[in-house]
């Protein structure tokens, strides 16, 4: 899957910090969203291929500043 393809049903979840992606492209799902992701059509086994260094830098920023990795966050 490309970066563009991964954005389909996951845009809002990514923008709200409910999902992010590791530097290797594997999806990371917030604990607070794990139970609802499938109900909303978000694939939790996704991977982004062909990431550039620019993508990785942005994803690192996203994980630090936007992603909610705590259930009570």
N, C-alpha and C positions, 0 to 999 in steps of 0.2 A: 504494500500500500504506500502511496506517496503522501507527502505532507498535505497536499490539497485534498486527496481522497479521505484522509482521516478526519477532516473537519466536518464532514456531512452532518451526522446527528449529534456530534459532540461539541459543536461551537459554543453553545450556552454553558455547558458543563465546564469547558476549558476556561471560558471568559470569567466564570464565577469562582474558579479555583477548585472545582469539585473533581477534576481530573488534571493531570499533567503528563509529561513524558520524560523518561530518563534519557541520559545522553546517548544510550544505545537505541532509542526509539520506542522502548517498551512503555506501554501505558501504565500510569500510576493512578489508582483510584483512591480518593479520600475515604477514610473510615466512615465519615458521616453520609457518604453517598453510595457505599457498596450495596446496600439493600435495595436501593431505588434505581440504580443504573440500568438494569435490564428492563425494568418497567417503562423507562423512558427511551428505550431503544439505543442506549449507549453500549457499544461493544467494549467489554472489559478485558479482552484478550488481544487487543490491537497492537500493532507495531508500525512505526513510521520508518520507511526505508529511505536511503539516500539523503540523510541529514548532512547539512553543511556545517562548517564551524560557526557560521552566523546563526543557524538554527539552534545549535547547542548552546551558544551564549544566551540567546533569548530564553530557551527552555530553562536554563540555570537560573536566570533572573525570575522567571515565572514561578519556579518551585520555591524560591526564597521569598518572593513578595506577594504572590497571589494564591498559590496552592494552599488549601486547608488540609493539613495532614493529621489533624487531631479531631476526634469525634465531637468534642465540645467547642471547637474553634469557631 
